[in-house]
Amino acid sequence: MDKRSLTQLTERFRESEKRTEILRQELAAAIRQAAADDVPQKDICEATGYTRQQIRRIVLAGETETAAQP
């Protein structure tokens, strides 16, 4: 492994981290929308693989963000 290869791999990793963060935010928005559309929490859990507690935290975080905006 040379320095150039290591640098390229590191760049690919950083790009994947950015994509992952964007997808995480998109999924959180979709979860909040599903909750607002009265999709049962059980169905959201099954679709995402998240626990009920994780879903509640995501939904509550969205409510907190909305309340904090002027």
All heavy atoms as a GROMACS GRO file, in nm:
protein
  557
    1MET      N    1   0.086  -0.118   0.000
    1MET     CA    2   0.000   0.000   0.000
    1MET      C    3   0.090   0.123   0.000
    1MET      O    4   0.168   0.142   0.092
    1MET     CB    5  -0.089  -0.004   0.123
    1MET     CG    6  -0.179   0.115   0.144
    1MET     SD    7  -0.318   0.137   0.035
    1MET     CE    8  -0.413  -0.009   0.060
    2ASP      N    9   0.075   0.204  -0.104
    2ASP     CA   10   0.154   0.327  -0.109
    2ASP      C   11   0.069   0.445  -0.065
    2ASP      O   12  -0.052   0.434  -0.042
    2ASP     CB   13   0.211   0.349  -0.249
    2ASP     CG   14   0.104   0.362  -0.356
    2ASP    OD1   15  -0.016   0.353  -0.323
    2ASP    OD2   16   0.140   0.383  -0.473
    3LYS      N   17   0.133   0.559  -0.053
    3LYS     CA   18   0.066   0.678  -0.001
    3LYS      C   19  -0.050   0.721  -0.091
    3LYS      O   20  -0.157   0.759  -0.043
    3LYS     CB   21   0.167   0.792   0.014
    3LYS     CG   22   0.106   0.917   0.072
    3LYS     CD   23   0.210   1.026   0.089
    3LYS     CE   24   0.145   1.151   0.145
    3LYS     NZ   25   0.244   1.257   0.163
    4ARG      N   26  -0.029   0.714  -0.221
    4ARG     CA   27  -0.134   0.755  -0.316
    4ARG      C   28  -0.258   0.666  -0.302
    4ARG      O   29  -0.371   0.714  -0.299
    4ARG     CB   30  -0.081   0.751  -0.458
    4ARG     CG   31  -0.175   0.817  -0.558
    4ARG     CD   32  -0.120   0.815  -0.697
    4ARG     NE   33  -0.212   0.727  -0.770
    4ARG     CZ   34  -0.182   0.657  -0.874
    4ARG    NH1   35  -0.060   0.658  -0.922
    4ARG    NH2   36  -0.272   0.582  -0.933
    5SER      N   37  -0.238   0.537  -0.294
    5SER     CA   38  -0.350   0.445  -0.278
    5SER      C   39  -0.423   0.468  -0.146
    5SER      O   40  -0.546   0.466  -0.141
    5SER     CB   41  -0.301   0.300  -0.283
    5SER     OG   42  -0.243   0.271  -0.407
    6LEU      N   43  -0.346   0.491  -0.042
    6LEU     CA   44  -0.406   0.519   0.087
    6LEU      C   45  -0.486   0.649   0.084
    6LEU      O   46  -0.598   0.656   0.139
    6LEU     CB   47  -0.296   0.525   0.194
    6LEU     CG   48  -0.341   0.540   0.338
    6LEU    CD1   49  -0.432   0.426   0.379
    6LEU    CD2   50  -0.219   0.547   0.429
    7THR      N   51  -0.434   0.750   0.018
    7THR     CA   52  -0.504   0.877   0.004
    7THR      C   53  -0.634   0.860  -0.073
    7THR      O   54  -0.739   0.913  -0.034
    7THR     CB   55  -0.414   0.981  -0.065
    7THR    OG1   56  -0.296   0.999   0.014
    7THR    CG2   57  -0.485   1.115  -0.080
    8GLN      N   58  -0.631   0.784  -0.181
    8GLN     CA   59  -0.751   0.761  -0.261
    8GLN      C   60  -0.857   0.686  -0.181
    8GLN      O   61  -0.976   0.719  -0.187
    8GLN     CB   62  -0.717   0.683  -0.388
    8GLN     CG   63  -0.642   0.764  -0.491
    8GLN     CD   64  -0.598   0.680  -0.610
    8GLN    OE1   65  -0.593   0.558  -0.602
    8GLN    NE2   66  -0.564   0.747  -0.719
    9LEU      N   67  -0.814   0.586  -0.108
    9LEU     CA   68  -0.908   0.511  -0.025
    9LEU      C   69  -0.968   0.599   0.083
    9LEU      O   70  -1.089   0.592   0.111
    9LEU     CB   71  -0.837   0.390   0.037
    9LEU     CG   72  -0.925   0.292   0.112
    9LEU    CD1   73  -1.033   0.236   0.020
    9LEU    CD2   74  -0.841   0.179   0.167
   10THR      N   75  -0.888   0.684   0.142
   10THR     CA   76  -0.936   0.776   0.244
   10THR      C   77  -1.038   0.872   0.184
   10THR      O   78  -1.142   0.900   0.245
   10THR     CB   79  -0.819   0.856   0.306
   10THR    OG1   80  -0.726   0.764   0.362
   10THR    CG2   81  -0.867   0.953   0.412
   11GLU      N   82  -1.013   0.923   0.065
   11GLU     CA   83  -1.108   1.012  -0.002
   11GLU      C   84  -1.240   0.941  -0.030
   11GLU      O   85  -1.347   0.998  -0.009
   11GLU     CB   86  -1.048   1.065  -0.132
   11GLU     CG   87  -0.938   1.166  -0.111
   11GLU     CD   88  -0.866   1.205  -0.241
   11GLU    OE1   89  -0.910   1.160  -0.350
   11GLU    OE2   90  -0.767   1.279  -0.233
   12ARG      N   91  -1.234   0.817  -0.076
   12ARG     CA   92  -1.355   0.739  -0.099
   12ARG      C   93  -1.434   0.720   0.030
   12ARG      O   94  -1.557   0.728   0.032
   12ARG     CB   95  -1.321   0.603  -0.161
   12ARG     CG   96  -1.281   0.612  -0.306
   12ARG     CD   97  -1.245   0.478  -0.367
   12ARG     NE   98  -1.343   0.375  -0.336
   12ARG     CZ   99  -1.313   0.246  -0.321
   12ARG    NH1  100  -1.189   0.204  -0.336
   12ARG    NH2  101  -1.407   0.159  -0.295
   13PHE      N  102  -1.361   0.694   0.137
   13PHE     CA  103  -1.426   0.677   0.267
   13PHE      C  104  -1.495   0.805   0.311
   13PHE      O  105  -1.609   0.802   0.357
   13PHE     CB  106  -1.322   0.633   0.371
   13PHE     CG  107  -1.381   0.617   0.508
   13PHE    CD1  108  -1.458   0.506   0.539
   13PHE    CD2  109  -1.359   0.712   0.606
   13PHE    CE1  110  -1.512   0.490   0.666
   13PHE    CE2  111  -1.413   0.698   0.732
   13PHE     CZ  112  -1.490   0.586   0.762
   14ARG      N  113  -1.429   0.919   0.298
   14ARG     CA  114  -1.488   1.048   0.337
   14ARG      C  115  -1.613   1.077   0.253
   14ARG      O  116  -1.712   1.127   0.305
   14ARG     CB  117  -1.388   1.162   0.320
   14ARG     CG  118  -1.264   1.149   0.406
   14ARG     CD  119  -1.293   1.174   0.553
   14ARG     NE  120  -1.171   1.164   0.629
   14ARG     CZ  121  -1.150   1.079   0.728
   14ARG    NH1  122  -1.246   0.997   0.764
   14ARG    NH2  123  -1.037   1.075   0.792
   15GLU      N  124  -1.608   1.047   0.125
   15GLU     CA  125  -1.725   1.068   0.038
   15GLU      C  126  -1.840   0.979   0.082
   15GLU      O  127  -1.956   1.022   0.082
   15GLU     CB  128  -1.688   1.039  -0.107
   15GLU     CG  129  -1.598   1.143  -0.169
   15GLU     CD  130  -1.543   1.102  -0.305
   15GLU    OE1  131  -1.585   0.996  -0.358
   15GLU    OE2  132  -1.458   1.174  -0.358
   16SER      N  133  -1.811   0.855   0.119
   16SER     CA  134  -1.918   0.766   0.163
   16SER      C  135  -1.977   0.813   0.296
   16SER      O  136  -2.097   0.798   0.319
   16SER     CB  137  -1.868   0.622   0.174
   16SER     OG  138  -1.782   0.604   0.284
   17GLU      N  139  -1.895   0.873   0.381
   17GLU     CA  140  -1.947   0.928   0.506
   17GLU      C  141  -2.046   1.041   0.477
   17GLU      O  142  -2.152   1.050   0.541
   17GLU     CB  143  -1.834   0.983   0.593
   17GLU     CG  144  -1.754   0.877   0.666
   17GLU     CD  145  -1.647   0.937   0.754
   17GLU    OE1  146  -1.580   1.034   0.714
   17GLU    OE2  147  -1.630   0.885   0.866
   18LYS      N  148  -2.012   1.126   0.381
   18LYS     CA  149  -2.102   1.237   0.344
   18LYS      C  150  -2.233   1.184   0.288
   18LYS      O  151  -2.341   1.231   0.325
   18LYS     CB  152  -2.035   1.328   0.242
   18LYS     CG  153  -1.921   1.410   0.297
   18LYS     CD  154  -1.853   1.489   0.188
   18LYS     CE  155  -1.726   1.554   0.238
   18LYS     NZ  156  -1.652   1.620   0.129
   19ARG      N  157  -2.225   1.084   0.200
   19ARG     CA  158  -2.346   1.025   0.142
   19ARG      C  159  -2.431   0.959   0.251
   19ARG      O  160  -2.554   0.970   0.250
   19ARG     CB  161  -2.310   0.922   0.034
   19ARG     CG  162  -2.262   0.986  -0.095
   19ARG     CD  163  -2.254   0.884  -0.208
   19ARG     NE  164  -2.179   0.764  -0.175
   19ARG     CZ  165  -2.049   0.746  -0.197
   19ARG    NH1  166  -1.977   0.841  -0.252
   19ARG    NH2  167  -1.990   0.633  -0.165
   20THR      N  168  -2.365   0.893   0.344
   20THR     CA  169  -2.436   0.828   0.453
   20THR      C  170  -2.511   0.930   0.537
   20THR      O  171  -2.626   0.908   0.575
   20THR     CB  172  -2.338   0.747   0.541
   20THR    OG1  173  -2.277   0.648   0.461
   20THR    CG2  174  -2.407   0.683   0.659
   21GLU      N  175  -2.450   1.042   0.567
   21GLU     CA  176  -2.515   1.146   0.646
   21GLU      C  177  -2.636   1.202   0.572
   21GLU      O  178  -2.743   1.223   0.632
   21GLU     CB  179  -2.416   1.258   0.680
   21GLU     CG  180  -2.477   1.371   0.761
   21GLU     CD  181  -2.534   1.328   0.895
   21GLU    OE1  182  -2.493   1.224   0.948
   21GLU    OE2  183  -2.621   1.400   0.946
   22ILE      N  184  -2.624   1.224   0.443
   22ILE     CA  185  -2.736   1.274   0.364
   22ILE      C  186  -2.850   1.173   0.365
   22ILE      O  187  -2.967   1.209   0.386
   22ILE     CB  188  -2.691   1.306   0.219
   22ILE    CG1  189  -2.598   1.427   0.220
   22ILE    CG2  190  -2.812   1.329   0.128
   22ILE    CD1  191  -2.524   1.448   0.089
   23LEU      N  192  -2.819   1.046   0.345
   23LEU     CA  193  -2.922   0.942   0.347
   23LEU      C  194  -2.985   0.927   0.484
   23LEU      O  195  -3.106   0.906   0.496
   23LEU     CB  196  -2.863   0.808   0.301
   23LEU     CG  197  -2.829   0.801   0.152
   23LEU    CD1  198  -2.751   0.673   0.123
   23LEU    CD2  199  -2.955   0.806   0.069
   24ARG      N  200  -2.907   0.943   0.589
   24ARG     CA  201  -2.961   0.936   0.726
   24ARG      C  202  -3.063   1.046   0.747
   24ARG      O  203  -3.170   1.024   0.803
   24ARG     CB  204  -2.847   0.946   0.828
   24ARG     CG  205  -2.891   0.923   0.972
   24ARG     CD  206  -2.783   0.960   1.072
   24ARG     NE  207  -2.754   1.102   1.069
   24ARG     CZ  208  -2.833   1.196   1.126
   24ARG    NH1  209  -2.942   1.162   1.188
   24ARG    NH2  210  -2.799   1.323   1.120
   25GLN      N  211  -3.031   1.166   0.700
   25GLN     CA  212  -3.123   1.278   0.714
   25GLN      C  213  -3.250   1.257   0.630
   25GLN      O  214  -3.360   1.289   0.676
   25GLN     CB  215  -3.055   1.409   0.674
   25GLN     CG  216  -2.947   1.451   0.772
   25GLN     CD  217  -2.868   1.572   0.725
   25GLN    OE1  218  -2.902   1.634   0.625
   25GLN    NE2  219  -2.764   1.606   0.797
   26GLU      N  220  -3.233   1.202   0.511
   26GLU     CA  221  -3.350   1.174   0.426
   26GLU      C  222  -3.440   1.069   0.491
   26GLU      O  223  -3.563   1.080   0.487
   26GLU     CB  224  -3.305   1.129   0.288
   26GLU     CG  225  -3.245   1.240   0.205
   26GLU     CD  226  -3.193   1.190   0.070
   26GLU    OE1  227  -3.212   1.072   0.036
   26GLU    OE2  228  -3.134   1.272  -0.002
   27LEU      N  229  -3.378   0.966   0.548
   27LEU     CA  230  -3.456   0.862   0.614
   27LEU      C  231  -3.529   0.918   0.735
   27LEU      O  232  -3.646   0.888   0.758
   27LEU     CB  233  -3.366   0.744   0.656
   27LEU     CG  234  -3.435   0.629   0.728
   27LEU    CD1  235  -3.548   0.570   0.643
   27LEU    CD2  236  -3.334   0.522   0.764
   28ALA      N  237  -3.464   1.002   0.812
   28ALA     CA  238  -3.528   1.064   0.928
   28ALA      C  239  -3.648   1.147   0.884
   28ALA      O  240  -3.754   1.142   0.947
   28ALA     CB  241  -3.427   1.149   1.006
   29ALA      N  242  -3.633   1.222   0.776
   29ALA     CA  243  -3.745   1.302   0.725
   29ALA      C  244  -3.859   1.212   0.680
   29ALA      O  245  -3.977   1.243   0.704
   29ALA     CB  246  -3.698   1.391   0.610
   30ALA      N  247  -3.826   1.101   0.617
   30ALA     CA  248  -3.929   1.006   0.572
   30ALA      C  249  -4.000   0.943   0.691
   30ALA      O  250  -4.122   0.923   0.688
   30ALA     CB  251  -3.866   0.899   0.484
   31ILE      N  252  -3.926   0.914   0.796
   31ILE     CA  253  -3.986   0.857   0.917
   31ILE      C  254  -4.081   0.958   0.980
   31ILE      O  255  -4.193   0.924   1.019
   31ILE     CB  256  -3.876   0.813   1.018
   31ILE    CG1  257  -3.806   0.688   0.965
   31ILE    CG2  258  -3.935   0.789   1.157
   31ILE    CD1  259  -3.680   0.652   1.040
   32ARG      N  260  -4.039   1.084   0.987
   32ARG     CA  261  -4.126   1.188   1.043
   32ARG      C  262  -4.252   1.204   0.958
   32ARG      O  263  -4.361   1.221   1.012
   32ARG     CB  264  -4.051   1.321   1.051
   32ARG     CG  265  -3.948   1.323   1.159
   32ARG     CD  266  -3.885   1.462   1.174
   32ARG     NE  267  -3.755   1.447   1.231
   32ARG     CZ  268  -3.641   1.455   1.164
   32ARG    NH1  269  -3.639   1.484   1.037
   32ARG    NH2  270  -3.526   1.437   1.226
   33GLN      N  271  -4.237   1.198   0.826
   33GLN     CA  272  -4.353   1.211   0.738
   33GLN      C  273  -4.447   1.092   0.756
   33GLN      O  274  -4.568   1.110   0.761
   33GLN     CB  275  -4.308   1.221   0.592
   33GLN     CG  276  -4.423   1.247   0.497
   33GLN     CD  277  -4.495   1.378   0.527
   33GLN    OE1  278  -4.432   1.482   0.535
   33GLN    NE2  279  -4.626   1.372   0.544
   34ALA      N  280  -4.392   0.973   0.767
   34ALA     CA  281  -4.475   0.854   0.788
   34ALA      C  282  -4.552   0.867   0.920
   34ALA      O  283  -4.671   0.835   0.926
   34ALA     CB  284  -4.389   0.728   0.788
   35ALA      N  285  -4.484   0.915   1.023
   35ALA     CA  286  -4.551   0.933   1.152
   35ALA      C  287  -4.662   1.038   1.140
   35ALA      O  288  -4.771   1.020   1.194
   35ALA     CB  289  -4.451   0.973   1.260
   36ALA      N  290  -4.635   1.145   1.067
   36ALA     CA  291  -4.736   1.250   1.047
   36ALA      C  292  -4.854   1.198   0.966
   36ALA      O  293  -4.967   1.244   0.984
   36ALA     CB  294  -4.673   1.370   0.978
   37ASP      N  295  -4.827   1.103   0.876
   37ASP     CA  296  -4.933   1.043   0.794
   37ASP      C  297  -5.004   0.929   0.867
   37ASP      O  298  -5.080   0.855   0.805
   37ASP     CB  299  -4.874   0.990   0.663
   37ASP     CG  300  -4.825   1.102   0.572
   37ASP    OD1  301  -4.863   1.219   0.594
   37ASP    OD2  302  -4.748   1.072   0.478
   38ASP      N  303  -4.977   0.916   0.995
   38ASP     CA  304  -5.040   0.814   1.080
   38ASP      C  305  -5.008   0.671   1.040
   38ASP      O  306  -5.089   0.580   1.060
   38ASP     CB  307  -5.192   0.834   1.087
   38ASP     CG  308  -5.228   0.965   1.156
   38ASP    OD1  309  -5.158   1.002   1.252
   38ASP    OD2  310  -5.327   1.029   1.114
   39VAL      N  311  -4.889   0.648   0.986
   39VAL     CA  312  -4.843   0.511   0.962
   39VAL      C  313  -4.814   0.452   1.099
   39VAL      O  314  -4.745   0.516   1.180
   39VAL     CB  315  -4.717   0.508   0.872
   39VAL    CG1  316  -4.663   0.367   0.859
   39VAL    CG2  317  -4.748   0.568   0.735
   40PRO      N  318  -4.865   0.334   1.128
   40PRO     CA  319  -4.840   0.275   1.260
   40PRO      C  320  -4.690   0.261   1.289
   40PRO      O  321  -4.612   0.225   1.200
   40PRO     CB  322  -4.907   0.138   1.252
   40PRO     CG  323  -5.010   0.152   1.146
   40PRO     CD  324  -4.952   0.249   1.046
   41GLN      N  325  -4.654   0.291   1.412
   41GLN     CA  326  -4.513   0.284   1.451
   41GLN      C  327  -4.456   0.144   1.425
   41GLN      O  328  -4.341   0.130   1.385
   41GLN     CB  329  -4.498   0.322   1.598
   41GLN     CG  330  -4.355   0.349   1.637
   41GLN     CD  331  -4.345   0.391   1.781
   41GLN    OE1  332  -4.383   0.316   1.871
   41GLN    NE2  333  -4.293   0.510   1.805
   42LYS      N  334  -4.537   0.044   1.444
   42LYS     CA  335  -4.494  -0.094   1.419
   42LYS      C  336  -4.450  -0.111   1.273
   42LYS      O  337  -4.348  -0.175   1.245
   42LYS     CB  338  -4.610  -0.189   1.450
   42LYS     CG  339  -4.581  -0.334   1.420
   42LYS     CD  340  -4.705  -0.419   1.451
   42LYS     CE  341  -4.677  -0.562   1.418
   42LYS     NZ  342  -4.750  -0.611   1.303
   43ASP      N  343  -4.526  -0.053   1.181
   43ASP     CA  344  -4.491  -0.063   1.039
   43ASP      C  345  -4.363   0.013   1.007
   43ASP      O  346  -4.281  -0.032   0.926
   43ASP     CB  347  -4.606  -0.009   0.952
   43ASP     CG  348  -4.730  -0.097   0.958
   43ASP    OD1  349  -4.718  -0.213   1.008
   43ASP    OD2  350  -4.836  -0.052   0.915
   44ILE      N  351  -4.345   0.129   1.070
   44ILE     CA  352  -4.221   0.206   1.049
   44ILE      C  353  -4.102   0.125   1.100
   44ILE      O  354  -3.998   0.118   1.034
   44ILE     CB  355  -4.228   0.343   1.119
   44ILE    CG1  356  -4.342   0.428   1.060
   44ILE    CG2  357  -4.096   0.417   1.107
   44ILE    CD1  358  -4.371   0.557   1.136
   45CYS      N  359  -4.118   0.061   1.215
   45CYS     CA  360  -4.011  -0.021   1.272
   45CYS      C  361  -3.976  -0.137   1.179
   45CYS      O  362  -3.858  -0.165   1.155
   45CYS     CB  363  -4.050  -0.074   1.409
   45CYS     SG  364  -4.060   0.052   1.537
   46GLU      N  365  -4.078  -0.203   1.128
   46GLU     CA  366  -4.054  -0.316   1.038
   46GLU      C  367  -3.984  -0.273   0.910
   46GLU      O  368  -3.895  -0.342   0.860
   46GLU     CB  369  -4.186  -0.386   1.006
   46GLU     CG  370  -4.244  -0.464   1.122
   46GLU     CD  371  -4.380  -0.523   1.092
   46GLU    OE1  372  -4.434  -0.503   0.980
   46GLU    OE2  373  -4.436  -0.589   1.183
   47ALA      N  374  -4.024  -0.158   0.857
   47ALA     CA  375  -3.966  -0.110   0.732
   47ALA      C  376  -3.821  -0.065   0.747
   47ALA      O  377  -3.740  -0.082   0.657
   47ALA     CB  378  -4.050   0.004   0.675
   48THR      N  379  -3.791  -0.006   0.863
   48THR     CA  380  -3.658   0.052   0.882
   48THR      C  381  -3.561  -0.037   0.959
   48THR      O  382  -3.440  -0.018   0.948
   48THR     CB  383  -3.668   0.186   0.958
   48THR    OG1  384  -3.724   0.161   1.087
   48THR    CG2  385  -3.752   0.286   0.881
   49GLY      N  386  -3.616  -0.126   1.039
   49GLY     CA  387  -3.530  -0.206   1.126
   49GLY      C  388  -3.493  -0.133   1.254
   49GLY      O  389  -3.415  -0.183   1.334
   50TYR      N  390  -3.551  -0.013   1.273
   50TYR     CA  391  -3.526   0.064   1.395
   50TYR      C  392  -3.620   0.016   1.506
   50TYR      O  393  -3.725  -0.039   1.480
   50TYR     CB  394  -3.550   0.212   1.371
   50TYR     CG  395  -3.446   0.283   1.287
   50TYR    CD1  396  -3.460   0.417   1.256
   50TYR    CD2  397  -3.335   0.217   1.236
   50TYR    CE1  398  -3.366   0.485   1.180
   50TYR    CE2  399  -3.240   0.283   1.160
   50TYR     CZ  400  -3.257   0.417   1.132
   50TYR     OH  401  -3.164   0.483   1.057
   51THR      N  402  -3.580   0.044   1.628
   51THR     CA  403  -3.666   0.012   1.742
   51THR      C  404  -3.770   0.123   1.758
   51THR      O  405  -3.756   0.233   1.703
   51THR     CB  406  -3.585   0.003   1.872
   51THR    OG1  407  -3.531   0.132   1.903
   51THR    CG2  408  -3.474  -0.101   1.862
   52ARG      N  409  -3.873   0.095   1.837
   52ARG     CA  410  -3.975   0.197   1.865
   52ARG      C  411  -3.912   0.319   1.932
   52ARG      O  412  -3.950   0.432   1.902
   52ARG     CB  413  -4.084   0.139   1.953
   52ARG     CG  414  -4.172   0.039   1.880
   52ARG     CD  415  -4.275  -0.021   1.977
   52ARG     NE  416  -4.356  -0.120   1.907
   52ARG     CZ  417  -4.478  -0.095   1.859
   52ARG    NH1  418  -4.531   0.024   1.873
   52ARG    NH2  419  -4.545  -0.189   1.796
   53GLN      N  420  -3.817   0.296   2.019
   53GLN     CA  421  -3.750   0.407   2.088
   53GLN      C  422  -3.674   0.494   1.987
   53GLN      O  423  -3.678   0.617   1.996
   53GLN     CB  424  -3.656   0.356   2.196
   53GLN     CG  425  -3.588   0.466   2.276
   53GLN     CD  426  -3.685   0.553   2.353
   53GLN    OE1  427  -3.787   0.506   2.401
   53GLN    NE2  428  -3.656   0.680   2.364
   54GLN      N  429  -3.605   0.432   1.892
   54GLN     CA  430  -3.533   0.509   1.791
   54GLN      C  431  -3.631   0.593   1.708
   54GLN      O  432  -3.603   0.710   1.679
   54GLN     CB  433  -3.452   0.417   1.700
   54GLN     CG  434  -3.331   0.356   1.769
   54GLN     CD  435  -3.267   0.248   1.684
   54GLN    OE1  436  -3.335   0.156   1.639
   54GLN    NE2  437  -3.138   0.260   1.661
   55ILE      N  438  -3.744   0.534   1.673
   55ILE     CA  439  -3.844   0.607   1.595
   55ILE      C  440  -3.895   0.726   1.675
   55ILE      O  441  -3.906   0.838   1.623
   55ILE     CB  442  -3.962   0.514   1.555
   55ILE    CG1  443  -3.913   0.397   1.468
   55ILE    CG2  444  -4.073   0.593   1.487
   55ILE    CD1  445  -3.846   0.436   1.339
   56ARG      N  446  -3.926   0.705   1.802
   56ARG     CA  447  -3.974   0.815   1.886
   56ARG      C  448  -3.871   0.927   1.894
   56ARG      O  449  -3.905   1.046   1.884
   56ARG     CB  450  -4.006   0.765   2.027
   56ARG     CG  451  -4.139   0.692   2.036
   56ARG     CD  452  -4.179   0.666   2.181
   56ARG     NE  453  -4.097   0.566   2.245
   56ARG     CZ  454  -4.122   0.435   2.244
   56ARG    NH1  455  -4.226   0.388   2.182
   56ARG    NH2  456  -4.042   0.351   2.306
   57ARG      N  457  -3.745   0.892   1.909
   57ARG     CA  458  -3.640   0.995   1.917
   57ARG      C  459  -3.630   1.075   1.787
   57ARG      O  460  -3.613   1.198   1.791
   57ARG     CB  461  -3.504   0.930   1.947
   57ARG     CG  462  -3.490   0.884   2.089
   57ARG     CD  463  -3.356   0.822   2.113
   57ARG     NE  464  -3.347   0.768   2.247
   57ARG     CZ  465  -3.263   0.673   2.283
   57ARG    NH1  466  -3.181   0.620   2.195
   57ARG    NH2  467  -3.262   0.630   2.407
   58ILE      N  468  -3.640   1.007   1.675
   58ILE     CA  469  -3.631   1.075   1.546
   58ILE      C  470  -3.749   1.170   1.528
   58ILE      O  471  -3.733   1.286   1.487
   58ILE     CB  472  -3.625   0.972   1.431
   58ILE    CG1  473  -3.489   0.900   1.434
   58ILE    CG2  474  -3.648   1.039   1.295
   58ILE    CD1  475  -3.481   0.777   1.345
   59VAL      N  476  -3.868   1.123   1.561
   59VAL     CA  477  -3.988   1.206   1.548
   59VAL      C  478  -3.980   1.326   1.643
   59VAL      O  479  -4.007   1.440   1.604
   59VAL     CB  480  -4.116   1.123   1.571
   59VAL    CG1  481  -4.238   1.213   1.578
   59VAL    CG2  482  -4.132   1.019   1.461
   60LEU      N  483  -3.940   1.302   1.766
   60LEU     CA  484  -3.929   1.412   1.863
   60LEU      C  485  -3.820   1.511   1.824
   60LEU      O  486  -3.837   1.632   1.843
   60LEU     CB  487  -3.900   1.357   2.004
   60LEU     CG  488  -4.019   1.287   2.071
   60LEU    CD1  489  -3.975   1.223   2.202
   60LEU    CD2  490  -4.133   1.384   2.093
   61ALA      N  491  -3.711   1.464   1.768
   61ALA     CA  492  -3.605   1.553   1.723
   61ALA      C  493  -3.656   1.645   1.613
   61ALA      O  494  -3.622   1.763   1.609
   61ALA     CB  495  -3.485   1.473   1.674
   62GLY      N  496  -3.740   1.592   1.525
   62GLY     CA  497  -3.798   1.675   1.420
   62GLY      C  498  -3.891   1.780   1.477
   62GLY      O  499  -3.894   1.894   1.429
   63GLU      N  500  -3.966   1.745   1.578
   63GLU     CA  501  -4.056   1.842   1.643
   63GLU      C  502  -3.975   1.951   1.712
   63GLU      O  503  -4.012   2.068   1.709
   63GLU     CB  504  -4.146   1.771   1.743
   63GLU     CG  505  -4.248   1.679   1.679
   63GLU     CD  506  -4.323   1.594   1.779
   63GLU    OE1  507  -4.300   1.608   1.901
   63GLU    OE2  508  -4.406   1.514   1.735
   64THR      N  509  -3.865   1.916   1.773
   64THR     CA  510  -3.779   2.012   1.840
   64THR      C  511  -3.718   2.108   1.739
   64THR      O  512  -3.711   2.228   1.762
   64THR     CB  513  -3.667   1.940   1.918
   64THR    OG1  514  -3.728   1.850   2.011
   64THR    CG2  515  -3.579   2.038   1.992
   65GLU      N  516  -3.673   2.054   1.624
   65GLU     CA  517  -3.615   2.139   1.519
   65GLU      C  518  -3.717   2.237   1.466
   65GLU      O  519  -3.690   2.353   1.444
   65GLU     CB  520  -3.561   2.053   1.405
   65GLU     CG  521  -3.438   1.974   1.439
   65GLU     CD  522  -3.399   1.876   1.329
   65GLU    OE1  523  -3.461   1.878   1.222
   65GLU    OE2  524  -3.306   1.798   1.353
   66THR      N  525  -3.839   2.191   1.445
   66THR     CA  526  -3.946   2.275   1.392
   66THR      C  527  -3.980   2.385   1.491
   66THR      O  528  -4.000   2.501   1.454
   66THR     CB  529  -4.072   2.192   1.362
   66THR    OG1  530  -4.036   2.087   1.270
   66THR    CG2  531  -4.181   2.276   1.302
   67ALA      N  532  -3.987   2.352   1.619
   67ALA     CA  533  -4.020   2.451   1.722
   67ALA      C  534  -3.909   2.555   1.739
   67ALA      O  535  -3.937   2.669   1.773
   67ALA     CB  536  -4.046   2.381   1.855
   68ALA      N  537  -3.786   2.518   1.711
   68ALA     CA  538  -3.673   2.608   1.729
   68ALA      C  539  -3.660   2.708   1.615
   68ALA      O  540  -3.596   2.812   1.629
   68ALA     CB  541  -3.543   2.530   1.743
   69GLN      N  542  -3.722   2.681   1.501
   69GLN     CA  543  -3.712   2.771   1.386
   69GLN      C  544  -3.804   2.890   1.406
   69GLN      O  545  -3.918   2.876   1.449
   69GLN     CB  546  -3.749   2.698   1.257
   69GLN     CG  547  -3.650   2.590   1.220
   69GLN     CD  548  -3.693   2.515   1.095
   69GLN    OE1  549  -3.800   2.539   1.040
   69GLN    NE2  550  -3.609   2.424   1.051
   70PRO      N  551  -3.752   3.012   1.373
   70PRO     CA  552  -3.834   3.134   1.392
   70PRO      C  553  -3.946   3.144   1.291
   70PRO      O  554  -3.956   3.096   1.191
   70PRO     CB  555  -3.735   3.248   1.375
   70PRO     CG  556  -3.613   3.192   1.313
   70PRO     CD  557  -3.620   3.042   1.329
   0.00000   0.00000   0.00000
